[in-house]
Every structure is written in C-alpha cells, then in structure tokens.
Amino acid sequence: MTFTRPVSVVMTVFNEADNIETVLRTLLAQTRPPDEIVIVDGGSTDGTSGVIEQLAQDTASLGPTRLTYLVRPGANISQGRNAAIAAATHELIAVTDAGVRLNSDWLENLTAPFSRDGKATGVEVVAGFFRADPDPASPFQVAMGATVLPVEDEIEPEKFLPSSRSVAFTRRAWQAAGGYPEWLDYCEDLIFDLDLKEKGFAFAWQPSALALFAPRRSLKAFWLQYYRYARGDGKANLFLKRHLLRYFTYGVAAPVGLVGAWRFPWLGVLVVGAGLAYLRQPYRRLFIYETGFKKLPLAGKIAAVGWVPVIRATGDFAKMAGYPPGRAWRKRNSGKITG
C-alpha cells in the first residue's frame, strides 16, 4: 500500500554550492516525493543560497513539495537540524545531508516501516543506510569507500546506530530525546541515536533506503574528517576502550613486535599477520562489494589496493590525535554537557 502520511525532509548546509543541487534534484525525483523540504543554512558564503533560491523559484520542479530555506549564521549541525525540525510542519521527519545522492526510492523505503496495510506499526525510528557513490572520481576514493564504510552483511540491525545521512523518526521521538545535542559539533547523530534507544523507541532497519555519497578526495581532507570525529568521541565520552586499544596497538604492540623481530623472526611474522588481518575487511569490501573498483583500469586497481593501508593508518593516527583534545574539552566544559 502506498504510504500516505505526510513527511518532512530536513537537512543542514554550509558552503555546499557545488553539491546541494544534486541532493535536491534527487529528492524531488523520489517515487514518494517529500511533502516538504526544510533546509537550514549555517551561513554559507559560496553561493549556496543562490542555488537553493533558484530551485525554489522553479515551481515546475518542486511540484507539490513545499521548500523552506532558513539562514542561521553560526549554527552547528545539531542546532541546524533542530531548527529545521522545529520549523517542519509534519509529524514524520526524514533527515539527510548535502553531498549525497539519494536513490529514487529512498524516501518510499525509509518511510514504509512506519505503516503496514494503512495502520501504524509502532515503529518510531527507521535506520536507512549509506554507501560510497559507485562512480567516484579516483582510485583513492574507491579505496576510501572500501576502507571506511561498512557493507550490509557486516551490520547487526539491533545494534546499528543510523547516520543522519539516512534516518527517519517521529516528532514525538525527537522531542522525547531532547533533539540533537547542540553542545556537540561532531558525532551528534550517534548521541541522538543513543538517546532514542535509551528512551525505548522502536527502531526498524531499512537498508534499501540508500544515500550515496562521494568519499573524501584527499588524505588531508580525510585526516581532518577523522580528527574531528575522534574529537567528537572525546567530547561525548564515546568508545573509550576502542581508542585506548588503538594507542596500545600503535604505541606498544607494533613497536615491540617490529624491534623484537630483529632477534626473533617469528615476531615479525606475527606483526605482518596481524597487519593483514587488520586489513582483511577493507580488502574484502574492495574486491567483492566495491563496484567502483570493478570499473577501474588495471593501474587504477593496483593503486586502490595500495591506498588501503595508507588510508587505514592515516585514519588511525587522526583519531589518536583528535581524541585527547575532545577529552580535554569535555573536562573544561562539563557544565555545558546535557547528555
């Protein structure tokens, strides 16, 4: 049965002039079009507003969809999302990001679990999924997607915390969870997910609600992204054991193994074996699931294979650099933390 309850799609933007039209065009081409789109701009200076306003004037493209564009200079992602949800007029809220390309049935699939045979199911949160765009620009981006993004068969649905690239929830759930945490600039969607779970809201796993996005184009951009993620982990007090294990691995186990290998060659074999085991999952994704890899010429395939360990190590060192500043911030700002 066709899903009939109205739904608002919200997103935040900041300097997205080069990609905002893509996500909006794919939203307007959905098999189940959104009833409204609410965009909050954190103060773009690159012409983002012009792209959105031009689209808003194109009533033929918008069709029955209402487009609301709000500018909130200086708003972080959480503040922007909360402002967009507050301005939305419907009970069902779907969230995505600039920089993605949505499958044509994304919203139809994302909203389907809320209703069956015309009746509400009791589901309050639907977790969509995300993948690397199958047509990235370079072997580096192909390797990046395989290294950092899980594939569906790695997901345990009952434990999965959805990214706000592809998630939907009721306004009631958003209100009960206290909205997105406005004191947090990164990892805000994870804290929001955890708050929703703590409140006992029913989640549904919907991997067919796909958002596709292009991975970072350079190591510098990737470093900054993962530094910020880890700093957000520190601010939010997330994944302490995981971060401590990373420090131990790179600071103790690997150096001891490499130094010891000069005297005990078997230690070197263990280190190499451990390194290969650590890279097993990225290479499995690359060779089996990454459609972009299959499209590369031979030289590109070789380059992508070589990029995987470089990207993995870069991400780990970025996390190790970012986590302590986040913990220090948390200690200094404990009075600002509300969750």
Protein Blocks (a to p, Z undefined) as FASTA:
>chain_A
ZZfbdcddddddehillmmmmmmmmmmmpfbdcfbdcdddehiaehmmmmmmmmmmmmml
nmmaccdddddehiafklmmmmmmmmpmbfbdcdddehiacdfklmmmmmmmmpgghiae
hiabdcddddddfbbfbfklmmmmmmmpccfklpcfklpccdfkbccddfklmmmnopaa
fkbfghklmmmmmmmmmnopacdddfklccdddddfbfklmmmmmmmmmmmmmmnopakl
mmmmmmmmmmmmmmmmmmmmmmmmmlmmmmmmmmmmmmmmmmmmmmmmmmmlmmpcfklm
mmmmmmmmmmmmmmmmmmmmmmmmmmmmmmmmmmmpcZZ
